[in-house]
């Protein structure tokens, strides 16, 4: 954080630390872990670790899925209301919930709704913790998170309203 004179480490929201680590193991599927844990209510990490998600109850998976939708929704969360790792794994967690457990964002109260077409954003690859960029590249693969698309849709909507 820049305080006007120097860059200083800030405490990551939802933790008591100035640094949060995502450890991802590749195997049968994503096996993610965050250190330290978050204290926020919206934590999608359960779905970002297949061994934990497979052992969880359907209610716990649905709770983590709802958390992923809320984290992806810029009308529900900002960088000041959710920890870094939750934001960066939300898309993978949501996609795992959909593909592996049959959960759906369609009609979900926490899903972001827009008239903008954001369907072309994302990837056709299997859900992964390998590329968790909000907007960037991993080798030749572009990474644009659904959250970034939703934020862009809101910005475009606001700009459109200003010029009309």
Secondary structure as the mmCIF struct_conf table of DSSP 4:
data_model
#
loop_
_struct_conf.conf_type_id
_struct_conf.id
_struct_conf.beg_label_comp_id
_struct_conf.beg_label_asym_id
_struct_conf.beg_label_seq_id
_struct_conf.end_label_comp_id
_struct_conf.end_label_asym_id
_struct_conf.end_label_seq_id
STRN STRN1 UNK A 2 UNK A 2
BEND BEND1 UNK A 4 UNK A 6
STRN STRN2 UNK A 7 UNK A 7
HELX_LH_PP_P HELX_LH_PP_P1 UNK A 11 UNK A 12
TURN_TY1_P TURN_TY1_P1 UNK A 13 UNK A 14
BEND BEND2 UNK A 15 UNK A 16
BEND BEND3 UNK A 18 UNK A 18
STRN STRN3 UNK A 21 UNK A 25
BEND BEND4 UNK A 27 UNK A 29
STRN STRN4 UNK A 31 UNK A 35
BEND BEND5 UNK A 36 UNK A 36
HELX_LH_PP_P HELX_LH_PP_P2 UNK A 37 UNK A 38
BEND BEND6 UNK A 40 UNK A 41
HELX_RH_3T_P HELX_RH_3T_P1 UNK A 45 UNK A 48
STRN STRN5 UNK A 49 UNK A 49
HELX_RH_AL_P HELX_RH_AL_P1 UNK A 50 UNK A 55
BEND BEND7 UNK A 56 UNK A 56
HELX_RH_AL_P HELX_RH_AL_P2 UNK A 58 UNK A 72
TURN_TY1_P TURN_TY1_P2 UNK A 74 UNK A 76
TURN_TY1_P TURN_TY1_P3 UNK A 79 UNK A 81
BEND BEND8 UNK A 82 UNK A 82
HELX_RH_AL_P HELX_RH_AL_P3 UNK A 84 UNK A 101
TURN_TY1_P TURN_TY1_P4 UNK A 106 UNK A 107
TURN_TY1_P TURN_TY1_P5 UNK A 109 UNK A 110
BEND BEND9 UNK A 111 UNK A 111
BEND BEND10 UNK A 115 UNK A 116
TURN_TY1_P TURN_TY1_P6 UNK A 119 UNK A 120
BEND BEND11 UNK A 121 UNK A 122
BEND BEND12 UNK A 124 UNK A 125
HELX_LH_PP_P HELX_LH_PP_P3 UNK A 126 UNK A 127
BEND BEND13 UNK A 129 UNK A 130
BEND BEND14 UNK A 134 UNK A 134
STRN STRN6 UNK A 135 UNK A 138
TURN_TY1_P TURN_TY1_P7 UNK A 139 UNK A 140
STRN STRN7 UNK A 141 UNK A 144
HELX_RH_AL_P HELX_RH_AL_P4 UNK A 146 UNK A 163
#
